[in-house]
Amino acid sequence: MAWLLAFCKKTATTAADSPFRNVRDSIAYVGMATCASCHANVHETFQHTGMGRSFDHATLQKTAATFGQHAVVFDSLRNFYYHPFFKDSVMYVLEYRIENGDTTHRRLEKISYIIGSGQHTNSHIINENGYIYQAPITWYTQTGRWDLAPGFKENNSRFGRWLTDECITCHNHLPEPVPGSLNRFSKMPTGIECERCHGPGKLHVEEKLAGIVVDTAKLADYSIVNPRRLSRDLQMDLCQRCHLQGVAVLNEGKTFYDFKPGMALSEVLNVYLPRYTDSHERFIMASQADRLRMSECFKNSEELSCITCHQPHRSVEITPASQYNSACMKCHQPTSCTEKAATRTSKSDNCVSCHMPKSGSSDIPHVRITDHRIGLPLAKTAAAAPQKKAFLGIKNLTNPKPSPLEMARGYLAMHDKYIASPVMLDSAAFYLDKSKAKATELLPVRIHLLFLKQDWQGILAAIPNTSITNTQYLNDGWTAYHIAEAFYNTGDYENALRHFDLALAVYPQHLDFQEKKAATLIALKRIAEAKKLLESLLRENPKRSIALLNLGFAQALTNNLPEALRRYDQALALDPDYEQAMVNKAAILIFQGKKTEAKRLLERVLKLNPGNAQAREGMNRL
């Protein structure tokens, strides 16, 4: 038995190394209802945890928010109001604008899902024919207020922030993506389920039904992962799959569905975080694994992990302080605490209250979270001069020895998803130049870098051959898209079209790619094909303002001006600040002799953007 217990603590480097047989790709998931049929008591308590309540349909039972006339959020930068409400048991968000006492814009969106347990926040998701997007407002439970969603205060993308499987597979169980799409799903679960931590259950169920039972008090049951029988590294990898928020970069050929409990996380992806001179003090919300690793308690222990303190089947809201204290007492005695006995008593001898204090989050407003960096309370003096925050670089938190190519990809992902700064591009170029990887591995990363720099000529010089018959080296749709953009922006529309088609061969339901292809067809004067593609796209998702704009332009090119105006009005109904739609509509109005209406539109454009050259040219024609 000692040999068996030692073996199950082995640190697996790949799925094939794991003694747990359900990690194999051939083992299917069975769903939480099947698990609950034998583990009803565990299922009952788990349903009340943050994970169990992480995601559900938007109902009055799910929401933690309050509603009413006070529930209005104002975006002062973009001049939009947002009012969430329920009507006939359906949740909506109304976006509107008031100018000179009149309501000049209204857009109503139905909310399909609520994301978040409500312990800290409830955010909201729109489902448009399977394509899911985040709504721009969030309920912040601890302060009891509505406000703009995280990240929307600085850049309110309104109803256009798509949610991909990278996001959904942390906040929810495993949805079923529509092949060839980024944010379209055919099936959406409602909350994290048992198999996210225990792995696929089909093998386990089959063995139990066949009468193969293991006394788990004495031996490991290798038909299902028990996280307590994993090595500490693999326990941490399991938890930090979601509790290590950062920039995730998938390994070649991997997806966010490939990680299973018992695997090393670095087998599937790498996670990067930016480091600053004040990173020891300021941290993001889902940084528990990162902060714990910084602790002296973690560094000086071979056993301490997340589940030393946490019982994942029971909500932290009802977990007594004594459970956390008992974990501390395994190494520390009350007599070693320097705090006065009276103070300790007033705090119920709660170690966490001093050594893991609650703090604000650097990325989520209006929340306070437990800092998992266990340590002595930091002395705070009013005389301490604040230090200027400085960027130190990014750190790979899943692989202590990342290759230069991995670091280059990390910096590019950081630029794409988090910090669009020239520093990220310069750092990516530095590591790319250091890499000794194969040319075929370097090429997509170099093209990505050049794309972000908008160095179109550099991209064309980098690719081996511009012929469509020699594009087998394109191993992903994004590289094809980056090359297509280079051709488009240099006026080579034929080659642009070929490469957009290559991108769409990988992502046929990527609506942005479809819109780019349609624009290229218009540039090639293949108007009928462009119209057909855009009309098909709008049947999939009628709330695409760019598609409406381009369809209006295609109609104008064929002299169908009433239809062109209708499409421009539809685009402006979705986005009243859409400059190009206003400019295009004004051009038709000028042609029709409706100069007063055209002038109002162009003045509005110039108020939004005084540097709009097309609007200034239009004003000169009036």
N, C-alpha and C positions, 0 to 999 in steps of 0.2 A: 504494500500500500504506500509506503514511503516513496518508492520509485514512481508510482502513479501520480502522487501529489506533486512531486518535483517536476515531473514531465509536463503537467498541466500548467505550471508556472513558466514554462519556456517562453522566451520572447520570439514570436514568429516574425519573420521578415516579409513573408509573402503568405497569401491564402493557402498555398500548397503546404506550407510548413505547419499550419495550425493543427493541433490534435482534435479540434472541434470539427466534426464532419459536416455540419450544416453550413460551413463557410463556402463550400464548393458552389460553383456557378449553377450546377444542375439542380440544386435544392430550391424548391418554390416556397413562396410565402403563403400562409393560410388565413391570415386575418385575425383580428383581436377577438372576434366572437368565438372562434374556435379555441383560442387560449383560455377565454373566460369560462368555457364549459368545464374545465378542470381546476382552474385557478380563480374561482369566483371571488374569494376574499381579497386576493391581491388586486384583481381587476377593480373591485369596488373602491378601494382606497386610491388606486392610481388615477381613476377618473377625476379625482378632486385635486390632483397635482397641477403645477403649471404646464407640464408636458401634456397631460391628459386634456387640459382646457385650452390648448394652444391655438386651435383653429376650428371654426364651425360656421354654419350658415348664420346669416345676419338675422337674428331674432331678438325679441325683447328678453327672452330667457338667457341668451348668450351675452348681451351687452352689459357692461358695467357702468355705462354712461347715464347721465341725466339729460333730459331733453326739455325743450320749451323755448320761450321767446329769448331767453338769455343765451341759448346755444347758437351763437353766431361768431364766426371767426372772420377777421378782416386782414387781408394781405395788403399792407400799406405800400409795398413796392410795386405790385401789379394792379392794385386798385380793384380787387375782387372781394366780395363777401361770400361766405359759405355758411349754409344753414342745414344741419342734419335733422332729420325727423322721421318718424314712423307714420305710415298711413295704411290702414287695412292690413296691419302686421307685416308690411314691407318697408324696409329702410331706404331712404333716399338722401342724397346731398344736393341741395340747390346752390348753384353758383350764380351770383348776380352782381350787377354793377349799378351804382347810382351816380348820375351826373346831373348837376343843376336841379336836384330834387326829383328827377325822373329816373325810372329803371330803364336803362339802355341795353341791358343784356341779361338773359336768363338761360341757364343750361341745367337741366335736371338729369341726374344720373342715379340709377338704382344700385344699391349696395347688395352684393350677393353673399360676401363672406366677411366675418370679423376675425382678425388675426391678433393673437395675444390673449393671455389668460385673464387679463383684467387686473392682475396684481400690480402691474406697473402701468400698462397701456392697453388700449384697444385701437388698432388701426383697421382700415377698411379697404375691401377689394371689390372692383367692378369686373363683371364677367360679360364680355361682349362676344357671344357665339364661341365660347371656349377660350378666347384670348383674354388674359387677365391683366389688370392694371391696378396700381395703388391709387386710392382716392387721396386728395390733398390735405385732409384733416384727420387728427387723432385725438382720442380721449385720454387724458393723463390722470390716472386714478388717484395718485397720491396727493395731487393738488386740486383734484376735483374740477378740472377745466378742460375745455376744448381749445385746441390751437392747431396751427399748421403741423403737418406730419414732419418727422425728422428729415432734415435736408431740404424741405420745401421752403423754408423761410428765406434761404439764400438763393434758391433756384426753384421756383414754383413751376414744375412741369405740368401742373393741373391734373388732367386725367390721362396723361400720356406716359407715365413711368411704368414700363412693362416689368412684370415679375417673372423671372425665369426659374428653372429648376434649382439653380444655386440658392435662391432665397427660399423657395417653397419647401425644399427637402430638409431645411433646418427647422422651419416654423410649423411643419406639418409632417404627416406620414408620407409615403411615397406615392405621388400622383402618377397618372398615366399620361405621358406627353404624346401629343400628336406628332408622328414622325415628320421630320423636316421643318419643324417650327421651333421657336425659342420660348414663346410664352403662351402656347395654346395647349390645353389639356382636355382629354376625353373623359377623365375620371378624376375627381378631387375628393380625397379622404377628409375626415373631419376630426383632426387631432392626431398627435403622435401615438403610435401603437406599440405593443409589446415587442414586436420583432425588430424595431429600430435598435434596441439594446441587446436583444437575445439572438438576433439573426433569424433567417428563414426557418419556419417551424415544421415543414412537411415531413422531414425525416423523423423528427421527434414524435410527432403525432402518429406516424405509421408504426414506429417501434412500440409506443405505449399501447396502441390498439392490438398489436401482435403479442402483447404480454411481456415485452422486454422492459423490465423495470430495474432501475439502479437505485441502490440505497445511497442517496446523495449526502447523507450524514457521514458516510465513510469514503465514498468514491465519487469521482467526477462522472457525470453523464455527458459523454462527448457527442450526443445527438443534438444538443442545443447549447449555446454559449451561456455560461454563468459568469458574468463580469468579475465576480469575486475570485474566480479561479484563473483569471488572466494575470499576466505579469503587470507590474505597475505601469510600465511604458504603454502596454496595450490597453489598460484601463484608462489611462490619460488620453490615448488616441480616440477611444470610443467617446468619451465625454467631450473632448475638444473638437470633434467633428462639427459640433454646433456651438459649444461654449468657448470657442476661440475665434471670435469675429475678427476678420481681417480681409485681405484680398486673397481669394483662393484661385490658384492656377492649376488646372487639371493637367495631369501627365498625358503624353501623347496617346491617343486612342481610348482614354478613360472618360467616364461620365460621372455625374454626381450620384448616380444610382449604384455605382460599383463598390463603394465601401461597405463592408459588413463588419459587425463586431468580431473581434479576434484578429483583424488585419491591422497592419501598420498603416496609419493614415497616409504616410508619404508614398505608399504603393499606388495611391490613387491621385493625390493632389498635394500641393505645397501651399502653405498659408504664410502670408507676409504682413507685417505691420510696420508702419513708419515709427521711427524712434526720434524723440526730441530731448532736449536738455531737461525738460520737466516731465518726462514720461514716468518717472517714479512717483509723481504726484497726480498727474492727470491721466485718465484711462477711459476707454470706451466701455459701453455697457456689458457686452458679451465678451469679457476679457478674463473670466474667472480662471481658466486654465493657465493663461499667461501670468497673471498675478500670483497664483499659487506657486508656480515654478520659481518666482523671484524670492519666495520666503525662505528664511534660514531653516525653518522647520522642515520644509520639503527637501532642501539641499542636504540636510544632515540626517535624513531618514531614507531607508530603502523601501518603506511600506506606505508612507503617507500618500494618499490619492484622494480624489473627489469622494469616493464612497467610504472613506474613513469616517467622514462626518455625515454624509447625506444618505438617506434611505430613499432611493428613487421612487419607491411605491407609495410614499407618504408625503403629503404636502408640507413644505417648509413652514406654512402658516400655522400648522398645528403641532409642529415638532417642538418639544420642550427644550429649553436651554440646557437642561441637564444632559441631553444626548450629545450636544456639542462639547460641553464641559468635560464629559467623560472621555472624549477623544483626546482632549488636551492633557487630562490627568494621566494618560498612559506614559507621558514623558515628564510632565511637570507636576509639582505638588503645590497646594495652596500656600504653603509657607514660603515658597520662592517668589511669590508675587510681592512687589514693592509697594503696591497700593495699600493705603491704610485699610484696616479691617472694616471700619465703619463705612468707607466708600464702597468696598467690595460688597458689603451686606446690602447697601442701598441699591446696588446694581444686581442684586441676587446672585452674586458670585458668577456673573456672566462674562466669561473670558472674551467672547466675541465683541462685546460692547466696547472694550478698550483696544483689543489687539486686531480686530477686523472692523473698524468703524464704518458706518455708512457714509457715502459720499455722492456727490453729483457725478453725472456721466458727461464726458466731453463730446459725445455725439448725439445723445438723446436728451432733450430739455425736460424740465419739470419732473425728474425722477431722482430718487436716491437709492443706491444699491450698496450691498455689502462688499467692501474691498477685500478680496481674497488674498491679498499680500499680507500674510500674518507677520506681525512684527511689533516692536515696542512703539508706543504712541510717539509720533513725531512732535518735538517741541516746537511751539509756534510763538514767535516773538514779533511784536508790532514793529520793532526796529529793523527786522530783517528786510533788506532791500530786494525787491523783486528782480529776478534775472530775466533777461530777454530770451524768449523762446527761440531755439535754433534747431534746425533739422540736422540729424546725425546720420541718416540713411535708413534703409529698410532692413528688417531682420527676418530671416526664414525661421519660423517657429516650429516647423515639423521636420526639418532636416538640418542638423548642425553643420554639415559640410556641403552646401549646395554648390553645384557647378557654376562657372561663369554664365553659361547659357541659361540656367535656371534663374540666376539673379537678373539677367537681362529681361527675361520674360516677366519676372516679378515687378521690375520697375515699369515696364510697359503696362501691365495690368493695373498697377497703382495709378498711373496716369489716366487710364481709361475709366476706372471705377471710383477714384477717390480724390486724387490731387493732380489736376491737369496743369502741371508746372514744367517749364523747360528743364529744371533740375532732374526730373525723372527721366526725360529723354536723353539728357547728357550722360546720366549714370548708366542707362540701358546701352548706349553706344559704347561706353567704356568697357562694360563687361562683355559685350558682343565682340569687341576687338580682341579681348583676351581669350575667347573661347576657341578650343581646338576641336570642336564638334564637326561632324560631317557637313559638307556643303548643303546637302538636302535638308539637314536639320536647321542650319543657320538661315537659309533663304527665307522661310516664312517669317521669322523673327525680324530679319533685316527689313523686309518689305513692310511689316507692321510698323516698325520705327519710322521708316520713310513716309508712310501714310500719315502718321500722326504729325510729322513735320510738314506735311503737304508738299513734299519734294517729289512731284510727279515725274519729272525727268529722271530723277535718281531711281525710281521704281522701274521705269522702262529700261534703264541701263543695267539694272540688276538681274532682270529675268533672262533666262538662257535663250528663249526664242519666242517671238511674238505670234507665231503661227498657231492656230487653233489645233492643228494636228500634232503639236509637240507640247501639250500641256499636261502630260501625265505626271509631271513633277508637282502639280498642285494637289496637295493631300488634304486640304480642308477648304470649306466654302468661304471662310473669311479671307484667306489669301487671294482667292479668285476675285472676291469683291474689292479688295484693296487695289489689285491690278486693274480691274475694270474702272475704278475711279480715276486712276492715273490716265488711262486711255481717254476717258470721257473729258477730263479737265484739260487734255491737250488736243481735243478736237478729233480724235480718231474713234469715231462712233461705231464703226464696224467691229473693231477689236474690243471696244467697250462692251458691245452687245454680246459678243462671244463669251466674254469673261463673266458678265452678269448671268448668262445662261449656265455657266459652270458653277457659279455660286448657288443658283437656284436648283441645280441638280442635287446639291447637298441639302439645301434648305428651301424646298419648294413652297413652304408656307410662311416664309419670312416676308412679311408685308413690306418692309423697307426695301428689300431687294427687288420685289415686284415693282414698287414705285420707281426705283432707279431704272429698271429695264424699260418701263413705260416712257420715262423721260428721254431715254436714248432712242426709242422708236420714234418719238416725236421729232427729235433732232435729225433722224434719218428720213423724215417726211413719210413714215409708214403709219399714217394717222389712224387708219381703220384698225390695225393691229393694236395700237396703243389704246384706242377707245375700248376695244374688247377686253384687254387686260385690266384696265382700270375699272370697268364696269363689273368684271368678275371679282376684283379685289374688294370693291365696295359692297358687293353682296355678302362677302365674308365678314367685313367690318365696315359699316356705313359711316363710322365716325373718324375717318381718316382725312384730315383737312388737306394734306399734301395731294392725296389722290383726287380729291374734289377740285383742287386748284388746277392740276394737270389735265383733268378731264374737261374743265371749263376752257382751258387754253386750246385743247384739241378741238373742241366745238367751235371756238372762235376762228381757228385756222380753216375750218370748213364753212365759215360764214353763217353758222347757226348761232347768232348772237343772243337770242332769247334763252336758249339752253345754256350758253356760256354764262350769262348773267345769273341764271338759276343756280348753277354749280358754284359760282363765286359767293353767292349769298349763303349757300349751305356751308361753305368753308368758314365764312365770317360768323355764322351762327354758332359754330363750334369754337372759334377763336376770333373774338372781335378786334384783336390787335394784329391780325395776320397782314403784314405790310404788303406782301406780294399780291394777295387777293384784292386788296384795296386798290393797288396800282393798276392791276389788270382790269378790274371793273371800271376804274376811272377812264382808262384808255377807250373802252367801248362807249362809255357815256359821252366822251368828247367826240367820238366818231358820229354818235347819234345826235350831236348838238345839245346835249343836256349838260351845259357847262357849269351851271350852278351846283348840281349834284356832284359832278366830277371835282369841282374845286373843294367842296366840303370834305370829300374823301382824301384828297391829296394834302389838304391842310392837316387832317388828322394824322396822316402818315408822317408828315414833317414834324408834328408835335411829338410823336413817339420817337422819331429818329431824324433829326435835322440833317444828317449826312446822307439820306437816301437820294441817290443821284437820279433815279427814275422818276421819283416824285417831283424833284426840282425841274426836271426836263418837262414833265407834264404841266407844271404850273406855267412854264415859259410858253407853252403852246396855247394856253387859254387867252 
